[in-house]
Amino acid sequence: MRGGVPGIHPVIGHLLRAIEQIREDAASAIGDLRPEQIWAKPHGLTSAGFHLKHLAGSTERLSTYLSGGQLTADQLTAIGTEGEGRETAELLLAAVDESIKHYEALVRNLDPADFGAIREVGRKRYQVTAISLALHVAEHAQRHIGGLIAACNLARFGAPTRPDS
């Protein structure tokens, strides 16, 4: 409940405030974790690294749809690599920040008169509205922030990693 963003439509302001929170929560959660902790899979669960890498990648992909585009071959290929890596917290947070900056620019330029404009998502080109897609980016990111916080806490407090993970 940070209040509105002066001079910004309330719905767009809400999305911008949600993104502020996502940035803050991601940085706070990952903190000083080392790469081996970031990529650990405590109890066989998803790694903290996956949540950040997926958050960056999915925000980029959904932003492509929000801007009216379709995914490139490189974007599609990257989906399969989000669960793997050795990136540091700094690199992962930079990737998240870069994708969020692009999303923020799209949201700031979204005209409320165009909230109902149709966007096509995925290979089957499901039709959704621009505002529903913009809202979904923030909702999806929040889900992964929750997973990130849990994964970081498990990694930080020494939860065992399954031998097959």
N, C-alpha and C positions, 0 to 999 in steps of 0.2 A: 504494500500500500504506500507507494512512493509519491502518489499524486500524479497529476497530469504533466504533460510536457508542454510548456507554454507555446502557443502558436501552432500546435499540431492537433489534428483530428484525434479525438479521444481513443478510437480503436487503434489507430496507428501509434499513438503514444503508449498505449498498453503493450503493444508488441515491442516497442523500443525499450520499455522498462523490463519486460521479460528477458530480453537479450542482455541487458545490464546484469541481471541476476544470474543468468547462465554463465557469463564470463567470470563473475565473482565466485560463484560456487565451484566452477571448474578449477580455478586457480587455488582456491582454499582447499579443495579436496585432495588434489594431487600433491600440493605442498612440496616437500623435499624427498619424495620417493625416488629411489634409484631405478634405473631401467629394468633390472631384474625383478623388482617389486611391481613396477608398472605393468610388466608383461606376464607376471605370475597368474596362475589360474587357481586361486584358493578353492579347495573343495571341488575342483573341476568346473568352477563357474567362469564366467567371462572375465577377461582381464580388464583392468582400468585402462590400459592402452587401447583396447578395442573400443571402449565407450568413447574416448576422445577422438580416435581416428574415424570412427563411424559418425560421430557428431559433426566433425568437419566435412566428411565426404557427403553425408546425407544432406547437410545444409547447402552444400554446393550444388548437389543434384536437384534438390527441390527448388533452389533459386533459379536454376536453368529453366525449369518448368514455369516458375512464377514470371520469368521474363518472356515467356512465350516460346522458348526453345525446346528442343529434344536433346537427349543425352548423346554425347560423342562416344566413340568406341573406347577411348581412353577412360572416360568416366565409368563405363560399364565394366571394363577390366578391373578398375580400382576397387570395385565392390568386393571382389574375392580376396583382396589382400588386407582388408581392414582388421582381421583377427591376428595378423602377424606383424612383427616388428621388433625393433630394438631402440626406437626413438626415445629420447629423453623427455621429461616433463616440459622443458622449455620448447622443444620442437613441436610437440603435440599441441601445446597451448597456442603457439604461433599459428599452426594450421587452423585451429578452431577460430582464432581471432580473424584470420584472413577470410575465412568463409563467412563469418558473421558480419564483417565489414561490408561484403558484397550484398548480403541479405539486407542489412540496415539501409543501404543505399536504395535498394529496390523498394523497401517498405516506405521510406521517406518520400519516394517519388510516386507512390501509389495514390492515385486520385480517388477519393471516396466515391465519386460518380462511377468509377470503374470497378468497384468491389464485386459486382455481379458479372464482370467480364469472364468469359470461358477460357480456361487453360486446359491443355491436354497432358495427361500424366501417364508415363509408362509406354511400353511397346503397344499395348492395346488402346492407348490414347483415351483413357477414361476422362470424361469431361467433369471438371470441377470449377468452382468460381475462384477468382483471384484471391478474394479475402479468405476463403476456406483454406486455400493452399498456404497463404501467408500465416494463418493461425496454426496450421498443422506443423509448420517448421518449428514454431515456438513450443508447441505441445510435445512434439517428438524429441526435441532437444532436452526438455525438462525430464522426460522419461529416462534418457540416457544419463542425465546428471544424477538422478537417483541411483542408477546402476553404478555409476562412477564412484559416488560417495561410498556405497557399500563395498565395492571392490577395493577401493583404497584403504578403507578401514580394515578389511580382512588381510590385505597385504601388509599393512603397517604393523598390525599386531601379531604377525607371525603365523597366520593360519596355514595349515599344511597344504601342499599342492599334491594332487593325485599323481601317482607315478606315470600314468599314461597321458598326461596333459602336457 
